[in-house]
């Protein structure tokens, strides 16, 4: 198994390391590629960068050199830290490889995923300065352009097995394939997948037929774990989602990220990305293949 661990070197990103190690440990080994892209020759409006530069300033040659030097040092430290964690865990079949590049993080991560063809990309939802990546364009664009499944870990989340999984469906043509992929990724945990869809009473007959058809497709499938299908009738889907996850001790949410409309497609506008973020649990997403 191969995992790309995308980091901005922030303390918040340390929560990613136990996940990367555990996935590979349970998959009988593999490789972790630590990815970081530092900006060059573009405007930056983030006070995480040298001199609190604003959008009217450009990097000078000296700053670029210093930025590259600092990035190399931090990459060495991060790589060694991860290697030490792996040794402490007694895992001899996990290797670590750094991938430090200059350029746009979004473009570079997509290119790296095409080149390496990993099984999973692992990222945090917050980085330096407390910025929530999912409120910006980086994760949105990567998620809808990258063919690789992406796992996002919330800031401050404590590692636990990803065995109670909620999969939010809008009855996409690719649901069956996506659920098969979830079982494959989470195979070491023998997951219990709760396939749910929120519906109002007026839509009961139509949605019930669609959910039954999806359930029927799994009756004769062979997979490691359990799967359960449920329609949830509510006029407040966001609250119902949160309540469902709490009652069922859900440890991971999952869904297909559409290119058109991105999160706006979910349940006909009843749920958006912030509702999933506010669950404060890991989030596994798959690119829409249409």
Phi and psi restraints in degrees (value plus and minus 20) as a CYANA .aco file:
   2 UNK   PHI    -144.9  -104.9
   2 UNK   PSI     111.1   151.1
   3 UNK   PHI    -144.7  -104.7
   3 UNK   PSI     114.5   154.5
   4 UNK   PHI    -116.1   -76.1
   4 UNK   PSI     101.8   141.8
   5 UNK   PHI    -124.4   -84.4
   5 UNK   PSI      86.8   126.8
   6 UNK   PHI    -111.4   -71.4
   6 UNK   PSI     105.1   145.1
   7 UNK   PHI    -159.1  -119.1
   7 UNK   PSI     133.0   173.0
   8 UNK   PHI    -129.0   -89.0
   8 UNK   PSI      -4.7    35.3
   9 UNK   PHI      51.6    91.6
   9 UNK   PSI      -8.4    31.6
  10 UNK   PHI     -97.8   -57.8
  10 UNK   PSI     139.3   179.3
  11 UNK   PHI     -81.7   -41.7
  11 UNK   PSI     -53.6   -13.6
  12 UNK   PHI     -79.7   -39.7
  12 UNK   PSI     -51.2   -11.2
  13 UNK   PHI     -93.5   -53.5
  13 UNK   PSI     -29.0    11.0
  14 UNK   PHI     -83.2   -43.2
  14 UNK   PSI     -42.8    -2.8
  15 UNK   PHI     -84.3   -44.3
  15 UNK   PSI     -39.0     1.0
  16 UNK   PHI     -93.6   -53.6
  16 UNK   PSI     -49.5    -9.5
  17 UNK   PHI     -81.4   -41.4
  17 UNK   PSI     -67.6   -27.6
  18 UNK   PHI     -79.3   -39.3
  18 UNK   PSI     -53.8   -13.8
  19 UNK   PHI     -86.8   -46.8
  19 UNK   PSI     -65.3   -25.3
  20 UNK   PHI     -80.8   -40.8
  20 UNK   PSI     -65.2   -25.2
  21 UNK   PHI     -85.0   -45.0
  21 UNK   PSI     -65.0   -25.0
  22 UNK   PHI     -86.5   -46.5
  22 UNK   PSI     -60.3   -20.3
  23 UNK   PHI     -79.1   -39.1
  23 UNK   PSI     -65.6   -25.6
  24 UNK   PHI     -93.6   -53.6
  24 UNK   PSI     -56.2   -16.2
  25 UNK   PHI     -80.7   -40.7
  25 UNK   PSI     -62.7   -22.7
  26 UNK   PHI    -100.2   -60.2
  26 UNK   PSI     -32.2     7.8
  27 UNK   PHI    -120.1   -80.1
  27 UNK   PSI      -3.5    36.5
  28 UNK   PHI      42.5    82.5
  28 UNK   PSI      17.9    57.9
  29 UNK   PHI      80.9   120.9
  29 UNK   PSI     158.3   198.3
  30 UNK   PHI     130.7   170.7
  30 UNK   PSI    -176.0  -136.0
  31 UNK   PHI    -151.7  -111.7
  31 UNK   PSI     118.2   158.2
  32 UNK   PHI    -129.2   -89.2
  32 UNK   PSI     101.7   141.7
  33 UNK   PHI    -121.9   -81.9
  33 UNK   PSI      94.1   134.1
  34 UNK   PHI    -105.2   -65.2
  34 UNK   PSI      96.1   136.1
  35 UNK   PHI    -128.4   -88.4
  35 UNK   PSI     115.0   155.0
  36 UNK   PHI    -167.9  -127.9
  36 UNK   PSI     115.0   155.0
  37 UNK   PHI    -139.3   -99.3
  37 UNK   PSI     105.0   145.0
  38 UNK   PHI    -123.6   -83.6
  38 UNK   PSI     120.4   160.4
  39 UNK   PHI     -89.4   -49.4
  39 UNK   PSI     124.3   164.3
  40 UNK   PHI    -166.7  -126.7
  40 UNK   PSI     125.4   165.4
  41 UNK   PHI      38.5    78.5
  41 UNK   PSI       9.8    49.8
  42 UNK   PHI    -158.6  -118.6
  42 UNK   PSI     145.0   185.0
  43 UNK   PHI     -99.3   -59.3
  43 UNK   PSI     120.0   160.0
  44 UNK   PHI    -145.9  -105.9
  44 UNK   PSI     112.2   152.2
  45 UNK   PHI    -135.1   -95.1
  45 UNK   PSI      12.2    52.2
  46 UNK   PHI    -136.3   -96.3
  46 UNK   PSI     106.4   146.4
  47 UNK   PHI     -93.3   -53.3
  47 UNK   PSI     -13.7    26.3
  48 UNK   PHI     -95.0   -55.0
  48 UNK   PSI     -36.1     3.9
  49 UNK   PHI    -117.4   -77.4
  49 UNK   PSI     142.2   182.2
  50 UNK   PHI     -72.1   -32.1
  50 UNK   PSI     114.2   154.2
  51 UNK   PHI      55.5    95.5
  51 UNK   PSI      -7.1    32.9
  52 UNK   PHI      28.3    68.3
  52 UNK   PSI      29.1    69.1
  53 UNK   PHI     -85.4   -45.4
  53 UNK   PSI     123.5   163.5
  54 UNK   PHI    -127.9   -87.9
  54 UNK   PSI    -196.9  -156.9
  55 UNK   PHI     -93.0   -53.0
  55 UNK   PSI     -22.5    17.5
  56 UNK   PHI    -113.2   -73.2
  56 UNK   PSI     -22.7    17.3
  57 UNK   PHI    -132.0   -92.0
  57 UNK   PSI     129.0   169.0
  58 UNK   PHI    -137.8   -97.8
  58 UNK   PSI     134.0   174.0
  59 UNK   PHI     -83.8   -43.8
  59 UNK   PSI     116.7   156.7
  60 UNK   PHI    -109.4   -69.4
  60 UNK   PSI     146.3   186.3
  61 UNK   PHI     -78.3   -38.3
  61 UNK   PSI     -60.4   -20.4
  62 UNK   PHI     -83.7   -43.7
  62 UNK   PSI     -61.7   -21.7
  63 UNK   PHI     -87.6   -47.6
  63 UNK   PSI     -58.8   -18.8
  64 UNK   PHI     -81.9   -41.9
  64 UNK   PSI     -62.7   -22.7
  65 UNK   PHI     -83.2   -43.2
  65 UNK   PSI     -63.6   -23.6
  66 UNK   PHI     -86.6   -46.6
  66 UNK   PSI     -59.3   -19.3
  67 UNK   PHI     -83.9   -43.9
  67 UNK   PSI     -62.8   -22.8
  68 UNK   PHI     -84.1   -44.1
  68 UNK   PSI     -62.2   -22.2
  69 UNK   PHI     -82.8   -42.8
  69 UNK   PSI     -65.3   -25.3
  70 UNK   PHI     -84.7   -44.7
  70 UNK   PSI     -59.8   -19.8
  71 UNK   PHI     -85.0   -45.0
  71 UNK   PSI     -60.1   -20.1
  72 UNK   PHI     -83.5   -43.5
  72 UNK   PSI     -62.4   -22.4
  73 UNK   PHI     -85.0   -45.0
  73 UNK   PSI     -64.0   -24.0
  74 UNK   PHI     -87.4   -47.4
  74 UNK   PSI     -55.3   -15.3
  75 UNK   PHI     -85.3   -45.3
  75 UNK   PSI     -60.9   -20.9
  76 UNK   PHI     -81.2   -41.2
  76 UNK   PSI     -63.5   -23.5
  77 UNK   PHI     -85.9   -45.9
  77 UNK   PSI     -63.8   -23.8
  78 UNK   PHI     -84.2   -44.2
  78 UNK   PSI     -62.8   -22.8
  79 UNK   PHI     -82.3   -42.3
  79 UNK   PSI     -65.8   -25.8
  80 UNK   PHI     -86.1   -46.1
  80 UNK   PSI     -58.4   -18.4
  81 UNK   PHI     -80.3   -40.3
  81 UNK   PSI     -64.0   -24.0
  82 UNK   PHI     -87.4   -47.4
  82 UNK   PSI     -60.8   -20.8
  83 UNK   PHI     -79.6   -39.6
  83 UNK   PSI     -62.9   -22.9
  84 UNK   PHI     -83.8   -43.8
  84 UNK   PSI     -60.6   -20.6
  85 UNK   PHI     -82.1   -42.1
  85 UNK   PSI     -60.9   -20.9
  86 UNK   PHI     -83.9   -43.9
  86 UNK   PSI     -62.1   -22.1
  87 UNK   PHI     -84.2   -44.2
  87 UNK   PSI     -62.0   -22.0
  88 UNK   PHI     -81.5   -41.5
  88 UNK   PSI     -51.4   -11.4
  89 UNK   PHI    -104.1   -64.1
  89 UNK   PSI     -23.1    16.9
  90 UNK   PHI      52.9    92.9
  90 UNK   PSI       5.4    45.4
  91 UNK   PHI    -118.0   -78.0
  91 UNK   PSI      88.0   128.0
  92 UNK   PHI    -114.7   -74.7
  92 UNK   PSI     -28.1    11.9
  93 UNK   PHI    -128.2   -88.2
  93 UNK   PSI       3.3    43.3
  94 UNK   PHI    -136.8   -96.8
  94 UNK   PSI     104.6   144.6
  95 UNK   PHI    -128.2   -88.2
  95 UNK   PSI     137.1   177.1
  96 UNK   PHI    -146.2  -106.2
  96 UNK   PSI     113.7   153.7
  97 UNK   PHI    -155.5  -115.5
  97 UNK   PSI     105.5   145.5
  98 UNK   PHI     -99.4   -59.4
  98 UNK   PSI     128.6   168.6
  99 UNK   PHI    -156.0  -116.0
  99 UNK   PSI      69.4   109.4
 100 UNK   PHI    -124.6   -84.6
 100 UNK   PSI     103.1   143.1
 101 UNK   PHI    -155.9  -115.9
 101 UNK   PSI     142.5   182.5
 102 UNK   PHI    -126.7   -86.7
 102 UNK   PSI     122.4   162.4
 103 UNK   PHI     118.3   158.3
 103 UNK   PSI    -187.7  -147.7
 104 UNK   PHI     -95.2   -55.2
 104 UNK   PSI     103.2   143.2
 105 UNK   PHI     -75.8   -35.8
 105 UNK   PSI     -61.3   -21.3
 106 UNK   PHI     -81.6   -41.6
 106 UNK   PSI     -72.9   -32.9
 107 UNK   PHI     -84.4   -44.4
 107 UNK   PSI     -61.1   -21.1
 108 UNK   PHI     -88.0   -48.0
 108 UNK   PSI     -57.9   -17.9
 109 UNK   PHI     -87.6   -47.6
 109 UNK   PSI     -60.7   -20.7
 110 UNK   PHI     -83.3   -43.3
 110 UNK   PSI     -63.3   -23.3
 111 UNK   PHI     -84.5   -44.5
 111 UNK   PSI     -60.2   -20.2
 112 UNK   PHI     -84.6   -44.6
 112 UNK   PSI     -59.7   -19.7
 113 UNK   PHI     -85.9   -45.9
 113 UNK   PSI     -54.8   -14.8
 114 UNK   PHI     -87.6   -47.6
 114 UNK   PSI     -60.2   -20.2
 115 UNK   PHI     -91.1   -51.1
 115 UNK   PSI     -63.8   -23.8
 116 UNK   PHI    -110.9   -70.9
 116 UNK   PSI     -42.6    -2.6
 117 UNK   PHI      28.5    68.5
 117 UNK   PSI      39.6    79.6
 118 UNK   PHI     -95.1   -55.1
 118 UNK   PSI     148.2   188.2
 119 UNK   PHI    -102.6   -62.6
 119 UNK   PSI     -42.8    -2.8
 120 UNK   PHI    -180.4  -140.4
 120 UNK   PSI     124.7   164.7
 121 UNK   PHI    -131.9   -91.9
 121 UNK   PSI     110.2   150.2
 122 UNK   PHI    -133.9   -93.9
 122 UNK   PSI     107.3   147.3
 123 UNK   PHI    -161.9  -121.9
 123 UNK   PSI     141.3   181.3
 124 UNK   PHI    -114.3   -74.3
 124 UNK   PSI     146.8   186.8
 125 UNK   PHI    -117.6   -77.6
 125 UNK   PSI     -29.6    10.4
 126 UNK   PHI    -155.5  -115.5
 126 UNK   PSI     133.8   173.8
 127 UNK   PHI    -156.6  -116.6
 127 UNK   PSI    -170.1  -130.1
 128 UNK   PHI     -79.1   -39.1
 128 UNK   PSI     120.5   160.5
 129 UNK   PHI      56.1    96.1
 129 UNK   PSI     -13.2    26.8
 130 UNK   PHI      54.4    94.4
 130 UNK   PSI      -5.2    34.8
 131 UNK   PHI     -90.1   -50.1
 131 UNK   PSI     112.2   152.2
 132 UNK   PHI    -107.5   -67.5
 132 UNK   PSI      88.8   128.8
 133 UNK   PHI     -77.1   -37.1
 133 UNK   PSI     -56.6   -16.6
 134 UNK   PHI     -91.7   -51.7
 134 UNK   PSI     -26.2    13.8
 135 UNK   PHI    -110.3   -70.3
 135 UNK   PSI     -28.9    11.1
 136 UNK   PHI    -124.3   -84.3
 136 UNK   PSI    -182.6  -142.6
 137 UNK   PHI    -116.5   -76.5
 137 UNK   PSI     -38.3     1.7
 138 UNK   PHI     -77.7   -37.7
 138 UNK   PSI     -79.9   -39.9
 139 UNK   PHI     -87.8   -47.8
 139 UNK   PSI     -58.9   -18.9
 140 UNK   PHI     -75.0   -35.0
 140 UNK   PSI     -69.2   -29.2
 141 UNK   PHI     -90.3   -50.3
 141 UNK   PSI     -63.2   -23.2
 142 UNK   PHI     -83.1   -43.1
 142 UNK   PSI     -63.6   -23.6
 143 UNK   PHI     -81.5   -41.5
 143 UNK   PSI     -55.1   -15.1
 144 UNK   PHI    -115.7   -75.7
 144 UNK   PSI     -23.4    16.6
 145 UNK   PHI    -133.6   -93.6
 145 UNK   PSI     -40.5    -0.5
 146 UNK   PHI    -115.6   -75.6
 146 UNK   PSI     110.4   150.4
 147 UNK   PHI     -96.7   -56.7
 147 UNK   PSI     -29.2    10.8
 148 UNK   PHI    -107.4   -67.4
 148 UNK   PSI     116.8   156.8
 149 UNK   PHI     -77.5   -37.5
 149 UNK   PSI     123.7   163.7
 150 UNK   PHI    -144.2  -104.2
 150 UNK   PSI     112.0   152.0
 151 UNK   PHI    -133.6   -93.6
 151 UNK   PSI     101.2   141.2
 152 UNK   PHI    -128.7   -88.7
 152 UNK   PSI     108.2   148.2
 153 UNK   PHI    -129.6   -89.6
 153 UNK   PSI     107.9   147.9
 154 UNK   PHI     -88.6   -48.6
 154 UNK   PSI     134.5   174.5
 155 UNK   PHI     -79.2   -39.2
 155 UNK   PSI     111.8   151.8
 156 UNK   PHI      57.5    97.5
 156 UNK   PSI     -15.4    24.6
 157 UNK   PHI     -94.5   -54.5
 157 UNK   PSI     115.6   155.6
 158 UNK   PHI    -111.8   -71.8
 158 UNK   PSI     113.2   153.2
 159 UNK   PHI     -77.0   -37.0
 159 UNK   PSI     118.3   158.3
 160 UNK   PHI    -173.4  -133.4
 160 UNK   PSI     137.6   177.6
 161 UNK   PHI     -79.4   -39.4
 161 UNK   PSI     116.7   156.7
 162 UNK   PHI    -110.0   -70.0
 162 UNK   PSI      50.4    90.4
 163 UNK   PHI    -131.4   -91.4
 163 UNK   PSI     -37.6     2.4
 164 UNK   PHI    -126.2   -86.2
 164 UNK   PSI      85.7   125.7
 165 UNK   PHI    -139.7   -99.7
 165 UNK   PSI     113.0   153.0
 166 UNK   PHI    -125.0   -85.0
 166 UNK   PSI     108.5   148.5
 167 UNK   PHI    -133.5   -93.5
 167 UNK   PSI      95.8   135.8
 168 UNK   PHI    -109.5   -69.5
 168 UNK   PSI      96.7   136.7
 169 UNK   PHI    -129.6   -89.6
 169 UNK   PSI     125.5   165.5
 170 UNK   PHI    -137.1   -97.1
 170 UNK   PSI       4.6    44.6
 171 UNK   PHI      40.1    80.1
 171 UNK   PSI      30.9    70.9
 172 UNK   PHI     -95.4   -55.4
 172 UNK   PSI     130.6   170.6
 173 UNK   PHI     -81.8   -41.8
 173 UNK   PSI     -39.3     0.7
 174 UNK   PHI    -122.4   -82.4
 174 UNK   PSI      -7.6    32.4
 175 UNK   PHI     -76.7   -36.7
 175 UNK   PSI     -65.9   -25.9
 176 UNK   PHI     -81.8   -41.8
 176 UNK   PSI     -67.4   -27.4
 177 UNK   PHI     -83.2   -43.2
 177 UNK   PSI     -60.3   -20.3
 178 UNK   PHI     -85.6   -45.6
 178 UNK   PSI     -62.0   -22.0
 179 UNK   PHI     -84.8   -44.8
 179 UNK   PSI     -57.4   -17.4
 180 UNK   PHI     -80.4   -40.4
 180 UNK   PSI     -60.7   -20.7
 181 UNK   PHI     -87.5   -47.5
 181 UNK   PSI     -56.8   -16.8
 182 UNK   PHI     -83.5   -43.5
 182 UNK   PSI     -64.5   -24.5
 183 UNK   PHI     -80.3   -40.3
 183 UNK   PSI     -58.4   -18.4
 184 UNK   PHI     -87.5   -47.5
 184 UNK   PSI     -66.2   -26.2
 185 UNK   PHI     -84.2   -44.2
 185 UNK   PSI     -61.4   -21.4
 186 UNK   PHI    -117.5   -77.5
 186 UNK   PSI      -5.4    34.6
 187 UNK   PHI     -70.0   -30.0
 187 UNK   PSI     -61.6   -21.6
 188 UNK   PHI     -80.0   -40.0
 188 UNK   PSI     -43.5    -3.5
 189 UNK   PHI    -116.1   -76.1
 189 UNK   PSI     -23.9    16.1
 190 UNK   PHI      25.4    65.4
 190 UNK   PSI      45.2    85.2
 191 UNK   PHI     -87.1   -47.1
 191 UNK   PSI     133.2   173.2
 192 UNK   PHI    -126.6   -86.6
 192 UNK   PSI      89.4   129.4
 193 UNK   PHI    -118.0   -78.0
 193 UNK   PSI     103.4   143.4
 194 UNK   PHI    -118.5   -78.5
 194 UNK   PSI      87.5   127.5
 195 UNK   PHI    -109.3   -69.3
 195 UNK   PSI      96.8   136.8
 196 UNK   PHI    -146.8  -106.8
 196 UNK   PSI     135.1   175.1
 197 UNK   PHI    -167.3  -127.3
 197 UNK   PSI     113.2   153.2
 198 UNK   PHI    -112.1   -72.1
 198 UNK   PSI     116.2   156.2
 199 UNK   PHI    -167.2  -127.2
 199 UNK   PSI     128.8   168.8
 200 UNK   PHI    -110.9   -70.9
 200 UNK   PSI     139.0   179.0
 201 UNK   PHI     -74.4   -34.4
 201 UNK   PSI     -56.6   -16.6
 202 UNK   PHI     -84.1   -44.1
 202 UNK   PSI     -45.9    -5.9
 203 UNK   PHI    -115.7   -75.7
 203 UNK   PSI     -13.3    26.7
 204 UNK   PHI     -71.9   -31.9
 204 UNK   PSI     -73.6   -33.6
 205 UNK   PHI     -81.0   -41.0
 205 UNK   PSI     -67.9   -27.9
 206 UNK   PHI     -84.4   -44.4
 206 UNK   PSI     -67.9   -27.9
 207 UNK   PHI     -87.6   -47.6
 207 UNK   PSI     -53.6   -13.6
 208 UNK   PHI     -83.4   -43.4
 208 UNK   PSI     -59.8   -19.8
 209 UNK   PHI     -84.5   -44.5
 209 UNK   PSI     -64.1   -24.1
 210 UNK   PHI     -83.6   -43.6
 210 UNK   PSI     -62.1   -22.1
 211 UNK   PHI     -87.3   -47.3
 211 UNK   PSI     -58.6   -18.6
 212 UNK   PHI     -83.7   -43.7
 212 UNK   PSI     -59.6   -19.6
 213 UNK   PHI     -83.8   -43.8
 213 UNK   PSI     -60.6   -20.6
 214 UNK   PHI     -86.0   -46.0
 214 UNK   PSI     -61.9   -21.9
 215 UNK   PHI     -83.9   -43.9
 215 UNK   PSI     -62.1   -22.1
 216 UNK   PHI     -79.3   -39.3
 216 UNK   PSI     -53.6   -13.6
 217 UNK   PHI     -87.5   -47.5
 217 UNK   PSI     -34.3     5.7
 218 UNK   PHI    -126.3   -86.3
 218 UNK   PSI     -19.6    20.4
 219 UNK   PHI     -83.0   -43.0
 219 UNK   PSI     -56.4   -16.4
 220 UNK   PHI    -128.6   -88.6
 220 UNK   PSI      -7.5    32.5
 221 UNK   PHI    -101.2   -61.2
 221 UNK   PSI     129.6   169.6
 222 UNK   PHI    -127.9   -87.9
 222 UNK   PSI      97.5   137.5
 223 UNK   PHI    -170.6  -130.6
 223 UNK   PSI     137.2   177.2
 224 UNK   PHI    -108.7   -68.7
 224 UNK   PSI      84.3   124.3
 225 UNK   PHI     115.6   155.6
 225 UNK   PSI    -183.2  -143.2
 226 UNK   PHI    -149.8  -109.8
 226 UNK   PSI     137.7   177.7
 227 UNK   PHI    -161.6  -121.6
 227 UNK   PSI     119.0   159.0
 228 UNK   PHI    -156.5  -116.5
 228 UNK   PSI     119.3   159.3
 229 UNK   PHI    -136.1   -96.1
 229 UNK   PSI     114.6   154.6
 230 UNK   PHI    -171.2  -131.2
 230 UNK   PSI     109.9   149.9
 231 UNK   PHI    -109.3   -69.3
 231 UNK   PSI     115.9   155.9
 232 UNK   PHI    -136.2   -96.2
 232 UNK   PSI      95.7   135.7
 233 UNK   PHI    -109.7   -69.7
 233 UNK   PSI     100.2   140.2
 234 UNK   PHI    -181.6  -141.6
 234 UNK   PSI     137.1   177.1
 235 UNK   PHI    -127.1   -87.1
 235 UNK   PSI     -13.6    26.4
 236 UNK   PHI    -158.4  -118.4
 236 UNK   PSI      63.7   103.7
 237 UNK   PHI     -83.4   -43.4
 237 UNK   PSI     -58.2   -18.2
 238 UNK   PHI     -82.2   -42.2
 238 UNK   PSI     -65.6   -25.6
 239 UNK   PHI     -87.1   -47.1
 239 UNK   PSI     -59.1   -19.1
 240 UNK   PHI     -84.5   -44.5
 240 UNK   PSI     -57.7   -17.7
 241 UNK   PHI     -82.9   -42.9
 241 UNK   PSI     -68.2   -28.2
 242 UNK   PHI     -82.6   -42.6
 242 UNK   PSI     -64.0   -24.0
 243 UNK   PHI     -83.5   -43.5
 243 UNK   PSI     -62.7   -22.7
 244 UNK   PHI     -80.7   -40.7
 244 UNK   PSI     -65.7   -25.7
 245 UNK   PHI     -84.5   -44.5
 245 UNK   PSI     -59.0   -19.0
 246 UNK   PHI     -87.9   -47.9
 246 UNK   PSI     -64.5   -24.5
 247 UNK   PHI     -88.0   -48.0
 247 UNK   PSI     -50.7   -10.7
 248 UNK   PHI    -122.2   -82.2
 248 UNK   PSI     -10.3    29.7
 249 UNK   PHI      31.7    71.7
 249 UNK   PSI      26.5    66.5
 250 UNK   PHI     -86.6   -46.6
 250 UNK   PSI     111.7   151.7
 251 UNK   PHI    -129.1   -89.1
 251 UNK   PSI     -21.0    19.0
 252 UNK   PHI    -182.6  -142.6
 252 UNK   PSI     115.7   155.7
 253 UNK   PHI    -127.1   -87.1
 253 UNK   PSI     133.0   173.0
 254 UNK   PHI    -170.2  -130.2
 254 UNK   PSI     129.2   169.2
 255 UNK   PHI    -189.1  -149.1
 255 UNK   PSI     150.1   190.1
 256 UNK   PHI    -112.6   -72.6
 256 UNK   PSI     111.4   151.4
 257 UNK   PHI    -114.9   -74.9
 257 UNK   PSI      91.7   131.7
 258 UNK   PHI     -97.9   -57.9
 258 UNK   PSI     125.9   165.9
 259 UNK   PHI     -93.3   -53.3
 259 UNK   PSI     -60.8   -20.8
 260 UNK   PHI    -107.9   -67.9
 260 UNK   PSI      96.4   136.4
 261 UNK   PHI      61.5   101.5
 261 UNK   PSI     -26.5    13.5
 262 UNK   PHI      26.1    66.1
 262 UNK   PSI    -139.1   -99.1
 263 UNK   PHI     -97.4   -57.4
 263 UNK   PSI     -32.4     7.6
 264 UNK   PHI     -84.1   -44.1
 264 UNK   PSI     -38.9     1.1
 265 UNK   PHI     -89.7   -49.7
 265 UNK   PSI     -46.0    -6.0
 266 UNK   PHI     -80.1   -40.1
 266 UNK   PSI      99.0   139.0
 267 UNK   PHI      31.1    71.1
 267 UNK   PSI      23.3    63.3
 268 UNK   PHI      33.2    73.2
 268 UNK   PSI      24.2    64.2
 269 UNK   PHI      64.9   104.9
 269 UNK   PSI     -15.2    24.8
 270 UNK   PHI     -97.8   -57.8
 270 UNK   PSI     -43.1    -3.1
 271 UNK   PHI    -155.4  -115.4
 271 UNK   PSI     120.3   160.3
 272 UNK   PHI    -145.7  -105.7
 272 UNK   PSI    -196.9  -156.9
 273 UNK   PHI     -79.4   -39.4
 273 UNK   PSI     -56.0   -16.0
 274 UNK   PHI     -84.7   -44.7
 274 UNK   PSI     -49.8    -9.8
 275 UNK   PHI     -85.7   -45.7
 275 UNK   PSI     -55.6   -15.6
 276 UNK   PHI     -94.4   -54.4
 276 UNK   PSI     -60.1   -20.1
 277 UNK   PHI     -80.5   -40.5
 277 UNK   PSI     -60.0   -20.0
 278 UNK   PHI     -91.2   -51.2
 278 UNK   PSI     -28.0    12.0
 279 UNK   PHI     -90.9   -50.9
 279 UNK   PSI     -44.2    -4.2
 280 UNK   PHI      37.8    77.8
 280 UNK   PSI      19.6    59.6
 281 UNK   PHI    -149.7  -109.7
 281 UNK   PSI     140.9   180.9
 282 UNK   PHI     -76.8   -36.8
 282 UNK   PSI     131.9   171.9
 283 UNK   PHI    -152.4  -112.4
 283 UNK   PSI     100.1   140.1
 284 UNK   PHI    -126.5   -86.5
 284 UNK   PSI     102.1   142.1
 285 UNK   PHI    -143.4  -103.4
 285 UNK   PSI     133.5   173.5
 286 UNK   PHI    -150.1  -110.1
 286 UNK   PSI     119.6   159.6
 287 UNK   PHI     -89.5   -49.5
 287 UNK   PSI     120.2   160.2
 288 UNK   PHI     -86.6   -46.6
 288 UNK   PSI     108.1   148.1
 289 UNK   PHI    -116.2   -76.2
 289 UNK   PSI     -12.5    27.5
